[in-house]
Every structure is written in structure tokens, then in C-alpha cells.
Amino acid sequence: MNSRSQAAIAIAGVLRGRSLSATLPPVLAELDGRDRGFCQALCYGTLRYYPALALIIDQLVARPIKTKELEVQALLATAVYQLWQLDTAAHAAINESVEACRALQKPWAVKLVNGVLRAFTRQRDDLLQTLDDNPEFNTAHPAWLAGKIRKSWPQQWPQIIAANNQQAPLTLRVNRRQQTRDSYLSVLSEAGVEAQATPFSSDGITLAEACDITQLPGFADGWFSVQDEAAQLSAELLELAPGQRVLDSCAAPGGKTCHLLERQPQLAEVVALDSDERRLERVQLNLARLGLQATVRCADAGATAQWWDGQPFDRILLDAPCSASGVIRRHPDIKLLRRPSDIDKLAELQQQLLVALWPTLAESGILLYATCSVLSSENDRQLAQFLAANASAELLNIDAAWGEHGDCGRQLLPQIDGHDGFYYAKLRKLPS
């Protein structure tokens, strides 16, 4: 199979509205070894820059490519990405893309692809200069999304945009029931794997280079999991103690659920709740590999009458559904799939979840609100609205060496070679 044609199939699926997590696995299954890795890297890189790549292609085609032929549009995007961002030799990128047309059974597109790519190589400097004043080209973000990021972070937005357009580092969370972080760093060093401890999470290790994690020492034995450093901070913020009953209310795929159990082995119970039964399978698999046990339930967290037994929780982690604007570098298809109207809908859902889960929290208990968003409308504004309507909620200060202090919570912004964008706010329920 042709790795470029497979990448075009996966990206065309995203252009039609499906997530990369849905479109990529089937095409990777058709490839082996190096071709698989190249195809995956091509998909992620192309989608990170797609808003800019689409503008370049628009300048080079006489008329827009039809919806039914989006594989050709995607193929052109992968080729321009290689020529522009990877400095791939022109003859290689062009010849391989022409062959990919044939692999896609679109011989009619051979002349088009060949002509467009040769035109780009000839006109590259002039073309890029023409687009230089276009904000979508400069940011490789939809204008509306870049605008919201800029409004939320007037000073830091260029750094956020730059981090979003880079490949994220591979970070592990050491299972402290099995290994200490220092001991596992030694294991990795002996195996010739370059890595370093994360600065803020006491369980985190960042690898110098991405790799097949299943080949790392101790994977099958549950010595570690993959989890970004920002997401690892939730377990510490919850102030876990023996005997507590804990709810992870939007749990899939289970990274935070597992971390809670690793962090405090003597919890009375951890309830892992999610509305997606298929994704809960991942939670079960992660628990099994790590040798952990939790109560896993499929239910809508906001519909408490359907799942809550009336026994209050001492701790609640609400990792709320959000725009994922802080993890765009890990999910670059967000740039194509997210719409401006989604933000208001998500904000409404976030508030509904806060209101619905609050009665399930025990007096003096702690609820930790978290998102992987950098937009204030999903973060500080949500907490301000909730606090204004709930006299029983006390905002707790998060005194930490990481992130930016906000009106209600603390915001981590995505860092090149560092952690993702993430938001935390901490509430205590006052005695009645």
C-alpha cells in the first residue's frame, strides 16, 4: 500500500467531518513498519498546518476540488506540507504524490497534482509572500479560533499558537505502586532511552524522542502509562486520603482514574463514570494492565437520578467536555472539526454538569473542575457563574509553581517541549 495515499484517505475523512482517531487506525492497519510511522506523521503534520495549506492550494487550482474528490485535496495538502515544512526534495514529493493518485484509483488527478506541485515549487517564495498578511496563514488556525485564543490571552497568544503547531512531547506517568520515578529513569537509561523528570508532576517523565511505548521496559507489567504532565496534576490537587469515596465523572479513557488509585491505594472506592460505553472499554483495559480496580459505570454524569445511589463523594473530579483548545497539537483535527457555535454549547454543558454533580459532593468535600481548554469562557467564567449562584461553594486557592493565576482557577498554557494547555479550579462544599 502507498503510505501517501493512505494518509490522503485518513485526512479526507477528517475533511468530511470525522475525527482523526476514527479515520487513522483503519489506514494504518494496511501499512507496515516505516510506512506506518511515516503515514501517521504525515497526517498529524498536515492537519496541524491545514488552514494554511488550504490557502496555498486555493491559489494554485483553477476551481475548488469537489467534495466527492476530497482525497485529491488531502493528497495535495500532504505534498505541499512536505515541500513547505519538511523541505522534502521536489522530485520525491511530486513523483510519490503522482503514484498516490494511481493508488487512489484517480488517474484523472495525475495531471492536476503534478501541475499544482510543480507550480508551487516555482512560485513558492512569491506565493508565501502574497499570503503573509493573512491571519489564517500566519497562525495555521481558523480565524475565529485564533481570535478567541487572542481574546483570552492578549499577551501570550502568539506562544500558544506556536505551541499548537508543534509536535507534542511523549510524557509518561510512572505507576508509583510498581516503581519510583527515579528507579524507572534508571531503567530507561540502562535501556538507552533518553528521558528526564517533569518539573511539576512528581510522577512524570518526558522522553527525548517519541517511540513505540509497548517496547519500553515494564509496559506489559503496568510500570507506567502515557499521560501529559498537565493532566497528571489532578491527583495531587484532589488531596486524596485513605477511606475516601471518589468520583471521576467523565473518566474515559481512564488515565486520571488510574492515577487516583496509584496515588492513594487506600481509597474506599473510585467510581469511573462515562456516557460512552465503547470508550469505557479503554478504562477497563487500562485498569487491568496497571493492576487496579474501580467501579466502572456507563451513564450521563449530569443525569444523577439514573446512577447516583445517594451516598456522597468526598472528592469529585469533573474533567469537563470542552473545546480541547489546549491540546490542539495532540489533536490537530480540532482545527477542522470545531465550529464557533460549539463553544457556547460546551459552556452550557459544563455549567449543567457543575450544577448536577454538586449535590453528590459530601460536606467539606472537594470538587476539582478541569478542562483541556485555554478559553476563558470555558474556565474562569464557568466558575464565576457557578459561585455566584451557589452559596455553599467555597473557592480554594491553588498555590502552585505552574500556570497562570486567574480569577477563579489556574491555567497552564501549552509549552513547546513541555506540558499541554489545561485549567484547574478547586471548590470546597461548606457545611450546611
Secondary structure as a PSIPRED ss2 file (coil, helix, strand):
# PSIPRED VFORMAT (PSIPRED V4.0)

   1 M C   1.000  0.000  0.000
   2 N C   1.000  0.000  0.000
   3 S H   0.000  1.000  0.000
   4 R H   0.000  1.000  0.000
   5 S H   0.000  1.000  0.000
   6 Q H   0.000  1.000  0.000
   7 A H   0.000  1.000  0.000
   8 A H   0.000  1.000  0.000
   9 I H   0.000  1.000  0.000
  10 A H   0.000  1.000  0.000
  11 I H   0.000  1.000  0.000
  12 A H   0.000  1.000  0.000
  13 G H   0.000  1.000  0.000
  14 V H   0.000  1.000  0.000
  15 L H   0.000  1.000  0.000
  16 R C   1.000  0.000  0.000
  17 G C   1.000  0.000  0.000
  18 R C   1.000  0.000  0.000
  19 S C   1.000  0.000  0.000
  20 L H   0.000  1.000  0.000
  21 S H   0.000  1.000  0.000
  22 A H   0.000  1.000  0.000
  23 T H   0.000  1.000  0.000
  24 L H   0.000  1.000  0.000
  25 P H   0.000  1.000  0.000
  26 P H   0.000  1.000  0.000
  27 V H   0.000  1.000  0.000
  28 L H   0.000  1.000  0.000
  29 A C   1.000  0.000  0.000
  30 E C   1.000  0.000  0.000
  31 L C   1.000  0.000  0.000
  32 D C   1.000  0.000  0.000
  33 G H   0.000  1.000  0.000
  34 R H   0.000  1.000  0.000
  35 D H   0.000  1.000  0.000
  36 R H   0.000  1.000  0.000
  37 G H   0.000  1.000  0.000
  38 F H   0.000  1.000  0.000
  39 C H   0.000  1.000  0.000
  40 Q H   0.000  1.000  0.000
  41 A H   0.000  1.000  0.000
  42 L H   0.000  1.000  0.000
  43 C H   0.000  1.000  0.000
  44 Y H   0.000  1.000  0.000
  45 G H   0.000  1.000  0.000
  46 T H   0.000  1.000  0.000
  47 L H   0.000  1.000  0.000
  48 R H   0.000  1.000  0.000
  49 Y C   1.000  0.000  0.000
  50 Y H   0.000  1.000  0.000
  51 P H   0.000  1.000  0.000
  52 A H   0.000  1.000  0.000
  53 L H   0.000  1.000  0.000
  54 A H   0.000  1.000  0.000
  55 L H   0.000  1.000  0.000
  56 I H   0.000  1.000  0.000
  57 I H   0.000  1.000  0.000
  58 D H   0.000  1.000  0.000
  59 Q H   0.000  1.000  0.000
  60 L H   0.000  1.000  0.000
  61 V C   1.000  0.000  0.000
  62 A C   1.000  0.000  0.000
  63 R C   1.000  0.000  0.000
  64 P C   1.000  0.000  0.000
  65 I C   1.000  0.000  0.000
  66 K C   1.000  0.000  0.000
  67 T H   0.000  1.000  0.000
  68 K H   0.000  1.000  0.000
  69 E H   0.000  1.000  0.000
  70 L H   0.000  1.000  0.000
  71 E H   0.000  1.000  0.000
  72 V H   0.000  1.000  0.000
  73 Q H   0.000  1.000  0.000
  74 A H   0.000  1.000  0.000
  75 L H   0.000  1.000  0.000
  76 L H   0.000  1.000  0.000
  77 A H   0.000  1.000  0.000
  78 T H   0.000  1.000  0.000
  79 A H   0.000  1.000  0.000
  80 V H   0.000  1.000  0.000
  81 Y H   0.000  1.000  0.000
  82 Q H   0.000  1.000  0.000
  83 L H   0.000  1.000  0.000
  84 W H   0.000  1.000  0.000
  85 Q H   0.000  1.000  0.000
  86 L C   1.000  0.000  0.000
  87 D C   1.000  0.000  0.000
  88 T C   1.000  0.000  0.000
  89 A C   1.000  0.000  0.000
  90 A H   0.000  1.000  0.000
  91 H H   0.000  1.000  0.000
  92 A H   0.000  1.000  0.000
  93 A H   0.000  1.000  0.000
  94 I H   0.000  1.000  0.000
  95 N H   0.000  1.000  0.000
  96 E H   0.000  1.000  0.000
  97 S H   0.000  1.000  0.000
  98 V H   0.000  1.000  0.000
  99 E H   0.000  1.000  0.000
 100 A H   0.000  1.000  0.000
 101 C H   0.000  1.000  0.000
 102 R H   0.000  1.000  0.000
 103 A H   0.000  1.000  0.000
 104 L C   1.000  0.000  0.000
 105 Q C   1.000  0.000  0.000
 106 K C   1.000  0.000  0.000
 107 P C   1.000  0.000  0.000
 108 W C   1.000  0.000  0.000
 109 A H   0.000  1.000  0.000
 110 V H   0.000  1.000  0.000
 111 K H   0.000  1.000  0.000
 112 L H   0.000  1.000  0.000
 113 V H   0.000  1.000  0.000
 114 N H   0.000  1.000  0.000
 115 G H   0.000  1.000  0.000
 116 V H   0.000  1.000  0.000
 117 L H   0.000  1.000  0.000
 118 R H   0.000  1.000  0.000
 119 A H   0.000  1.000  0.000
 120 F H   0.000  1.000  0.000
 121 T H   0.000  1.000  0.000
 122 R H   0.000  1.000  0.000
 123 Q H   0.000  1.000  0.000
 124 R H   0.000  1.000  0.000
 125 D H   0.000  1.000  0.000
 126 D H   0.000  1.000  0.000
 127 L H   0.000  1.000  0.000
 128 L H   0.000  1.000  0.000
 129 Q H   0.000  1.000  0.000
 130 T H   0.000  1.000  0.000
 131 L C   1.000  0.000  0.000
 132 D C   1.000  0.000  0.000
 133 D C   1.000  0.000  0.000
 134 N C   1.000  0.000  0.000
 135 P H   0.000  1.000  0.000
 136 E H   0.000  1.000  0.000
 137 F H   0.000  1.000  0.000
 138 N H   0.000  1.000  0.000
 139 T H   0.000  1.000  0.000
 140 A C   1.000  0.000  0.000
 141 H C   1.000  0.000  0.000
 142 P C   1.000  0.000  0.000
 143 A H   0.000  1.000  0.000
 144 W H   0.000  1.000  0.000
 145 L H   0.000  1.000  0.000
 146 A H   0.000  1.000  0.000
 147 G H   0.000  1.000  0.000
 148 K H   0.000  1.000  0.000
 149 I H   0.000  1.000  0.000
 150 R H   0.000  1.000  0.000
 151 K H   0.000  1.000  0.000
 152 S H   0.000  1.000  0.000
 153 W C   1.000  0.000  0.000
 154 P C   1.000  0.000  0.000
 155 Q C   1.000  0.000  0.000
 156 Q C   1.000  0.000  0.000
 157 W H   0.000  1.000  0.000
 158 P H   0.000  1.000  0.000
 159 Q H   0.000  1.000  0.000
 160 I H   0.000  1.000  0.000
 161 I H   0.000  1.000  0.000
 162 A H   0.000  1.000  0.000
 163 A H   0.000  1.000  0.000
 164 N H   0.000  1.000  0.000
 165 N C   1.000  0.000  0.000
 166 Q C   1.000  0.000  0.000
 167 Q C   1.000  0.000  0.000
 168 A C   1.000  0.000  0.000
 169 P C   1.000  0.000  0.000
 170 L C   1.000  0.000  0.000
 171 T E   0.000  0.000  1.000
 172 L E   0.000  0.000  1.000
 173 R E   0.000  0.000  1.000
 174 V E   0.000  0.000  1.000
 175 N C   1.000  0.000  0.000
 176 R C   1.000  0.000  0.000
 177 R C   1.000  0.000  0.000
 178 Q C   1.000  0.000  0.000
 179 Q C   1.000  0.000  0.000
 180 T C   1.000  0.000  0.000
 181 R H   0.000  1.000  0.000
 182 D H   0.000  1.000  0.000
 183 S H   0.000  1.000  0.000
 184 Y H   0.000  1.000  0.000
 185 L H   0.000  1.000  0.000
 186 S H   0.000  1.000  0.000
 187 V H   0.000  1.000  0.000
 188 L H   0.000  1.000  0.000
 189 S H   0.000  1.000  0.000
 190 E H   0.000  1.000  0.000
 191 A C   1.000  0.000  0.000
 192 G C   1.000  0.000  0.000
 193 V C   1.000  0.000  0.000
 194 E C   1.000  0.000  0.000
 195 A E   0.000  0.000  1.000
 196 Q E   0.000  0.000  1.000
 197 A E   0.000  0.000  1.000
 198 T C   1.000  0.000  0.000
 199 P C   1.000  0.000  0.000
 200 F C   1.000  0.000  0.000
 201 S C   1.000  0.000  0.000
 202 S C   1.000  0.000  0.000
 203 D C   1.000  0.000  0.000
 204 G E   0.000  0.000  1.000
 205 I E   0.000  0.000  1.000
 206 T E   0.000  0.000  1.000
 207 L E   0.000  0.000  1.000
 208 A C   1.000  0.000  0.000
 209 E C   1.000  0.000  0.000
 210 A C   1.000  0.000  0.000
 211 C C   1.000  0.000  0.000
 212 D C   1.000  0.000  0.000
 213 I H   0.000  1.000  0.000
 214 T H   0.000  1.000  0.000
 215 Q H   0.000  1.000  0.000
 216 L C   1.000  0.000  0.000
 217 P C   1.000  0.000  0.000
 218 G C   1.000  0.000  0.000
 219 F C   1.000  0.000  0.000
 220 A C   1.000  0.000  0.000
 221 D C   1.000  0.000  0.000
 222 G C   1.000  0.000  0.000
 223 W C   1.000  0.000  0.000
 224 F E   0.000  0.000  1.000
 225 S E   0.000  0.000  1.000
 226 V E   0.000  0.000  1.000
 227 Q C   1.000  0.000  0.000
 228 D C   1.000  0.000  0.000
 229 E H   0.000  1.000  0.000
 230 A H   0.000  1.000  0.000
 231 A H   0.000  1.000  0.000
 232 Q H   0.000  1.000  0.000
 233 L H   0.000  1.000  0.000
 234 S H   0.000  1.000  0.000
 235 A H   0.000  1.000  0.000
 236 E H   0.000  1.000  0.000
 237 L H   0.000  1.000  0.000
 238 L C   1.000  0.000  0.000
 239 E C   1.000  0.000  0.000
 240 L C   1.000  0.000  0.000
 241 A C   1.000  0.000  0.000
 242 P C   1.000  0.000  0.000
 243 G C   1.000  0.000  0.000
 244 Q C   1.000  0.000  0.000
 245 R E   0.000  0.000  1.000
 246 V E   0.000  0.000  1.000
 247 L E   0.000  0.000  1.000
 248 D E   0.000  0.000  1.000
 249 S C   1.000  0.000  0.000
 250 C C   1.000  0.000  0.000
 251 A C   1.000  0.000  0.000
 252 A C   1.000  0.000  0.000
 253 P C   1.000  0.000  0.000
 254 G C   1.000  0.000  0.000
 255 G H   0.000  1.000  0.000
 256 K H   0.000  1.000  0.000
 257 T H   0.000  1.000  0.000
 258 C H   0.000  1.000  0.000
 259 H H   0.000  1.000  0.000
 260 L H   0.000  1.000  0.000
 261 L H   0.000  1.000  0.000
 262 E H   0.000  1.000  0.000
 263 R H   0.000  1.000  0.000
 264 Q C   1.000  0.000  0.000
 265 P C   1.000  0.000  0.000
 266 Q C   1.000  0.000  0.000
 267 L C   1.000  0.000  0.000
 268 A C   1.000  0.000  0.000
 269 E E   0.000  0.000  1.000
 270 V E   0.000  0.000  1.000
 271 V E   0.000  0.000  1.000
 272 A E   0.000  0.000  1.000
 273 L E   0.000  0.000  1.000
 274 D E   0.000  0.000  1.000
 275 S C   1.000  0.000  0.000
 276 D C   1.000  0.000  0.000
 277 E H   0.000  1.000  0.000
 278 R H   0.000  1.000  0.000
 279 R H   0.000  1.000  0.000
 280 L H   0.000  1.000  0.000
 281 E H   0.000  1.000  0.000
 282 R H   0.000  1.000  0.000
 283 V H   0.000  1.000  0.000
 284 Q H   0.000  1.000  0.000
 285 L H   0.000  1.000  0.000
 286 N H   0.000  1.000  0.000
 287 L H   0.000  1.000  0.000
 288 A H   0.000  1.000  0.000
 289 R H   0.000  1.000  0.000
 290 L H   0.000  1.000  0.000
 291 G C   1.000  0.000  0.000
 292 L C   1.000  0.000  0.000
 293 Q C   1.000  0.000  0.000
 294 A C   1.000  0.000  0.000
 295 T E   0.000  0.000  1.000
 296 V E   0.000  0.000  1.000
 297 R E   0.000  0.000  1.000
 298 C E   0.000  0.000  1.000
 299 A C   1.000  0.000  0.000
 300 D C   1.000  0.000  0.000
 301 A C   1.000  0.000  0.000
 302 G C   1.000  0.000  0.000
 303 A C   1.000  0.000  0.000
 304 T H   0.000  1.000  0.000
 305 A H   0.000  1.000  0.000
 306 Q H   0.000  1.000  0.000
 307 W C   1.000  0.000  0.000
 308 W C   1.000  0.000  0.000
 309 D C   1.000  0.000  0.000
 310 G C   1.000  0.000  0.000
 311 Q C   1.000  0.000  0.000
 312 P C   1.000  0.000  0.000
 313 F E   0.000  0.000  1.000
 314 D E   0.000  0.000  1.000
 315 R E   0.000  0.000  1.000
 316 I E   0.000  0.000  1.000
 317 L E   0.000  0.000  1.000
 318 L E   0.000  0.000  1.000
 319 D E   0.000  0.000  1.000
 320 A C   1.000  0.000  0.000
 321 P C   1.000  0.000  0.000
 322 C C   1.000  0.000  0.000
 323 S C   1.000  0.000  0.000
 324 A C   1.000  0.000  0.000
 325 S C   1.000  0.000  0.000
 326 G C   1.000  0.000  0.000
 327 V C   1.000  0.000  0.000
 328 I C   1.000  0.000  0.000
 329 R C   1.000  0.000  0.000
 330 R C   1.000  0.000  0.000
 331 H C   1.000  0.000  0.000
 332 P C   1.000  0.000  0.000
 333 D C   1.000  0.000  0.000
 334 I H   0.000  1.000  0.000
 335 K H   0.000  1.000  0.000
 336 L H   0.000  1.000  0.000
 337 L H   0.000  1.000  0.000
 338 R C   1.000  0.000  0.000
 339 R C   1.000  0.000  0.000
 340 P H   0.000  1.000  0.000
 341 S H   0.000  1.000  0.000
 342 D H   0.000  1.000  0.000
 343 I H   0.000  1.000  0.000
 344 D H   0.000  1.000  0.000
 345 K H   0.000  1.000  0.000
 346 L H   0.000  1.000  0.000
 347 A H   0.000  1.000  0.000
 348 E H   0.000  1.000  0.000
 349 L H   0.000  1.000  0.000
 350 Q H   0.000  1.000  0.000
 351 Q H   0.000  1.000  0.000
 352 Q H   0.000  1.000  0.000
 353 L H   0.000  1.000  0.000
 354 L H   0.000  1.000  0.000
 355 V H   0.000  1.000  0.000
 356 A H   0.000  1.000  0.000
 357 L H   0.000  1.000  0.000
 358 W H   0.000  1.000  0.000
 359 P H   0.000  1.000  0.000
 360 T H   0.000  1.000  0.000
 361 L E   0.000  0.000  1.000
 362 A E   0.000  0.000  1.000
 363 E E   0.000  0.000  1.000
 364 S E   0.000  0.000  1.000
 365 G E   0.000  0.000  1.000
 366 I E   0.000  0.000  1.000
 367 L E   0.000  0.000  1.000
 368 L E   0.000  0.000  1.000
 369 Y E   0.000  0.000  1.000
 370 A E   0.000  0.000  1.000
 371 T E   0.000  0.000  1.000
 372 C C   1.000  0.000  0.000
 373 S C   1.000  0.000  0.000
 374 V C   1.000  0.000  0.000
 375 L C   1.000  0.000  0.000
 376 S H   0.000  1.000  0.000
 377 S H   0.000  1.000  0.000
 378 E H   0.000  1.000  0.000
 379 N C   1.000  0.000  0.000
 380 D H   0.000  1.000  0.000
 381 R H   0.000  1.000  0.000
 382 Q H   0.000  1.000  0.000
 383 L H   0.000  1.000  0.000
 384 A H   0.000  1.000  0.000
 385 Q H   0.000  1.000  0.000
 386 F H   0.000  1.000  0.000
 387 L H   0.000  1.000  0.000
 388 A H   0.000  1.000  0.000
 389 A H   0.000  1.000  0.000
 390 N C   1.000  0.000  0.000
 391 A C   1.000  0.000  0.000
 392 S C   1.000  0.000  0.000
 393 A E   0.000  0.000  1.000
 394 E E   0.000  0.000  1.000
 395 L E   0.000  0.000  1.000
 396 L E   0.000  0.000  1.000
 397 N C   1.000  0.000  0.000
 398 I C   1.000  0.000  0.000
 399 D C   1.000  0.000  0.000
 400 A C   1.000  0.000  0.000
 401 A C   1.000  0.000  0.000
 402 W C   1.000  0.000  0.000
 403 G C   1.000  0.000  0.000
 404 E E   0.000  0.000  1.000
 405 H E   0.000  0.000  1.000
 406 G C   1.000  0.000  0.000
 407 D C   1.000  0.000  0.000
 408 C C   1.000  0.000  0.000
 409 G C   1.000  0.000  0.000
 410 R E   0.000  0.000  1.000
 411 Q E   0.000  0.000  1.000
 412 L E   0.000  0.000  1.000
 413 L C   1.000  0.000  0.000
 414 P C   1.000  0.000  0.000
 415 Q C   1.000  0.000  0.000
 416 I C   1.000  0.000  0.000
 417 D C   1.000  0.000  0.000
 418 G C   1.000  0.000  0.000
 419 H C   1.000  0.000  0.000
 420 D C   1.000  0.000  0.000
 421 G C   1.000  0.000  0.000
 422 F E   0.000  0.000  1.000
 423 Y E   0.000  0.000  1.000
 424 Y E   0.000  0.000  1.000
 425 A E   0.000  0.000  1.000
 426 K E   0.000  0.000  1.000
 427 L E   0.000  0.000  1.000
 428 R E   0.000  0.000  1.000
 429 K E   0.000  0.000  1.000
 430 L C   1.000  0.000  0.000
 431 P C   1.000  0.000  0.000
 432 S C   1.000  0.000  0.000
